[in-house]
Amino acid sequence: MRALVLVAHPDPHSFSHAAAQAAVDGLQAGGHEVTVLDLYANGFDAAMSPAERRAYPSGRPLIDPQTQASADLVRAAHILVFCYPTWWSSMPAVLKGWLDRTMVEGVAFRFNERRKIRPGLGHVRRIVGISTYGSPKSYVKAINDNGRRTLMRTLRMNAGWRTRRTWLALYAMDRIGPVERSAFLARVRDQASTW
């Protein structure tokens, strides 16, 4: 199976990148073909252009080569893995922009003859979120955790209810030490080998 690992952190030496590499190592150990898409390194533009917005309802919204390339990767993937830090109770803007610009009609969903939305990600067998938080779990739970909800609920609805979901979170990142961080990376690696 093919896996697409998306990384959304501006620092290539960040813990999010380390977690993404742990996921890649585990996926490869499990026999998966892996593609990594580093949104910051690729200079992904999070802002939808006026031309893209006009094209959005046309049925042909992928007018930018960068989003077309992302859509092609999504269409080929059976596993989608999102690695990012949670900032302000959500995902970084570049990842939200990637979802806005890439997960469009013909990729994440389609319309049937009666103009009802139907899932477009039926080929995706698993959606994985790997995120770090500066806050403890109790605080994150109290303020919702919008990034997790977007990926684990909304995106899954576009894949179908048989799609498995995995959420790996490292809470209170600012207060833990190297032992806890290493243990989390080992957990990511071990779990990824079973996906």
C-alpha positions in Angstrom: 0.0 0.0 0.0 1.0 3.6 -0.5 1.2 6.2 2.3 1.4 9.9 2.0 3.0 11.6 5.0 2.3 15.4 5.2 4.5 17.5 7.5 3.5 21.1 8.5 6.2 22.7 10.5 8.5 25.5 9.3 11.6 24.1 11.1 13.1 21.0 9.5 14.7 20.2 12.9 11.4 20.3 14.7 9.9 17.5 16.7 7.1 17.3 14.2 9.7 16.4 11.5 11.1 13.8 13.9 7.7 12.3 14.4 7.1 12.3 10.6 10.4 10.4 10.2 9.4 7.9 12.8 6.1 7.4 10.9 8.0 6.9 7.7 10.4 4.5 9.3 7.6 2.4 10.7 5.5 2.5 7.5 8.5 1.3 5.5 9.2 -1.4 8.0 5.6 -2.5 7.5 6.2 -2.8 3.7 4.5 0.4 2.6 5.7 2.7 -0.2 5.9 6.2 1.4 5.9 9.7 -0.1 6.6 12.7 2.2 5.1 16.1 1.4 6.8 18.8 3.5 4.4 21.8 3.0 6.9 24.4 4.2 9.9 23.0 2.3 7.8 22.9 -0.8 6.7 26.5 -0.4 3.0 25.5 -0.4 0.9 28.6 -0.7 -1.9 28.3 1.9 -4.1 31.1 0.4 -6.7 30.2 -2.2 -6.5 32.5 -5.1 -9.5 34.4 -6.5 -9.2 32.3 -9.7 -9.3 29.1 -7.6 -12.3 30.3 -5.7 -14.1 31.1 -9.0 -13.1 27.6 -10.3 -14.2 25.9 -7.1 -17.9 25.3 -8.1 -17.0 24.5 -11.7 -16.2 20.8 -11.1 -12.6 21.5 -12.2 -11.1 23.4 -9.2 -7.5 22.2 -9.5 -6.1 25.0 -11.7 -2.7 25.3 -9.9 0.1 22.8 -10.7 1.0 22.6 -7.0 -2.5 21.6 -5.9 -2.8 19.2 -8.9 0.4 17.5 -7.8 -1.0 17.2 -4.2 -4.3 15.8 -5.5 -2.4 13.2 -7.5 -0.6 12.1 -4.3 -3.8 11.9 -2.4 -5.5 9.8 -5.1 -2.6 7.3 -5.1 -2.5 7.0 -1.3 -4.2 4.3 0.9 -2.9 5.9 4.1 -2.8 9.6 4.9 -0.6 10.7 7.8 -0.6 14.3 9.0 2.2 15.5 11.3 2.0 19.0 12.7 2.1 21.0 15.9 -1.2 22.2 17.3 -1.2 26.0 17.5 -4.1 28.0 18.8 -6.2 24.8 19.1 -5.8 24.0 15.5 -3.5 23.0 12.7 -0.9 25.4 11.2 -2.4 27.7 8.5 -0.4 26.0 5.8 -2.0 22.6 6.5 -5.5 24.2 6.7 -4.8 25.9 3.4 -3.6 22.6 1.9 -6.9 21.0 2.9 -8.9 24.0 1.5 -7.1 24.0 -1.9 -6.4 20.2 -2.4 -9.4 18.4 -0.8 -11.9 19.7 -3.4 -14.5 18.2 -5.6 -13.1 15.4 -7.6 -10.5 14.6 -4.8 -12.2 14.5 -1.4 -15.8 14.4 -2.6 -18.0 14.3 -5.6 -21.6 15.1 -6.3 -24.1 12.5 -7.5 -26.9 13.1 -10.0 -29.1 14.7 -7.4 -26.2 17.0 -6.3 -25.7 15.2 -3.0 -22.2 15.0 -1.7 -20.6 11.6 -1.9 -17.2 10.5 -0.5 -14.3 10.8 -2.9 -11.6 9.2 -0.7 -13.0 5.6 -0.6 -9.5 4.3 -1.5 -8.1 5.6 1.8 -7.9 2.8 4.4 -6.5 4.9 7.3 -6.2 8.5 8.3 -3.5 9.3 10.9 -2.9 12.4 12.9 0.3 13.0 14.8 0.4 16.2 16.8 2.2 17.9 19.6 0.6 20.3 22.1 2.1 22.8 24.5 -0.9 22.3 26.8 -1.9 19.3 28.9 -4.6 17.0 27.6 -7.3 18.3 30.0 -6.9 21.8 28.6 -6.9 20.6 25.0 -10.0 18.6 25.6 -11.7 21.6 27.2 -11.1 23.9 24.2 -12.0 21.3 21.6 -8.9 20.4 19.5 -10.1 21.6 16.1 -7.3 20.1 14.1 -8.1 16.6 15.4 -11.8 17.1 14.7 -11.1 18.3 11.1 -9.0 15.2 10.3 -10.7 12.5 12.4 -14.3 13.5 11.7 -14.7 15.7 8.6 -12.0 14.1 6.5 -13.1 10.7 7.5 -16.6 11.4 6.2 -15.0 11.9 2.8 -13.3 8.5 3.1 -16.1 6.4 4.4 -16.9 4.9 7.7 -14.7 1.8 7.1 -11.7 4.0 7.1 -9.7 3.5 10.2 -8.5 6.5 12.3 -5.4 6.8 14.5 -4.6 9.8 16.6 -1.2 10.0 18.3 -0.8 13.1 20.5 2.1 14.3 22.7 0.6 16.7 25.3 2.4 19.2 27.5 5.3 19.2 25.0 6.9 22.3 26.6 7.3 20.5 30.0 8.4 17.0 29.1 12.0 15.8 28.7 14.0 13.7 26.2 12.8 10.3 27.7 9.1 11.1 27.1 9.9 12.5 23.6 11.9 9.4 22.7 9.2 7.1 24.0 6.6 9.0 21.8 8.8 8.6 18.7 9.2 4.9 19.4 5.4 4.6 19.8 4.8 6.3 16.5 7.4 4.1 14.8 5.9 0.9 16.3 2.3 1.7 15.5 3.1 2.9 11.9 4.7 -0.5 11.2 1.2 -2.1 11.8 -0.8 0.2 9.6 
